[in-house]
């Protein structure tokens, strides 16, 4: 312990020599952290001007990158969404392999395999009649699982912060690791499934023919046909269905409950699949307990930037610092 104190009160090159003589194996984890912290300060002492320059580079890069991303998203949304989806899919895998997070890798492989099969079914022509419901069921299932996982993870983190983990004799670091892991799983797969659902929803609806990117329907919609899945509607809007109900939007077009919920929430579609009129979500979801799902979807949209683009921007900043000789 005396060696650690000497490390912290020393200065300059003498501090570095003192720290090199410290036997880390004889120290507790807390003392080891203090030694590493002191080494970092000794290494960067006298580099204040360089650190200020690095901070300015970081801020400038973040601002310029944000402006470029906004312009790209506004001018070329399709390519932006595809590149973002690809990065969302592969960037965490790089860190997973690097840090040996094999549990995450196994779950990622299972999710990717099933999602690849569902996406393959959604992009086939002609589209099988049962495919739209299969697609929406899969992505709605992942949506609910990720939502529940994120909530449990958040509660575990809050319980740990308030010390409630001690009631169950759980170490704070173990409880916090558990909560953060669940929160990460929920948010990551929540973002990923929404992007895949967006792509599948667009492709299936345009394949069926009621929806097109130009906004003009290519087929006439019968009152007894759902524009999302193209199948017959057997339950009247005023009737209570055994499996699912029938919904009528503010534009008077009717849809299967399961299809329009998947279209609006899972696929991020806020318009009618047929006429493109904006959907009134407050009228559609009268149950107040279902409204947080929409807010949760907006949160996932914001987190997409952090997961997909933040590592790229940080890597760009490190590359600039390396070229300029800043450490």
Helices and strands as residue ranges (DSSP letters): H 2-9, H 12-20, G 24-26, H 29-44, H 48-75, H 77-99, H 102-122, H 131-161, G 164-168, H 172-208, E 246-248, E 254-256, H 257-261, I 262-266, H 281-284, H 288-308, H 310-323
